[in-house]
Amino acid sequence: MTQNCRAALWYDRDVVIERCTLRGIKAVRACRGVRIDGTHIDSPEFGWKSRDVQLNNTDLLSEYAFL
C-alpha cells in the first residue's frame, strides 16, 4: 500500500498480512483478528479501534498506534 493510500483495510475480520509494506495514514482500522507477519508498517494512525491484532517479526512506525 502506497504512502498516498488513505484508508486501507477498514472493518475487516480474520485477516492475514505477510511480507508486505503498509504505508498510508489509516492502515488497519476497526478490524478484528488481524495477524501480521514479516511486514514493515509506516502508518501514522495504525490499528485504531482494532482488536486482537498480532504483530510478528514486524516493524511499526506510527505516531498514534492503536488509539
Summary of the structure (lengths in Angstrom):
residues: 67
radius of gyration: 10.2
end to end distance: 21.0
largest distance: 26.3
contacts: 200
relative contact order: 0.25
helix: 0%
strand: 43%
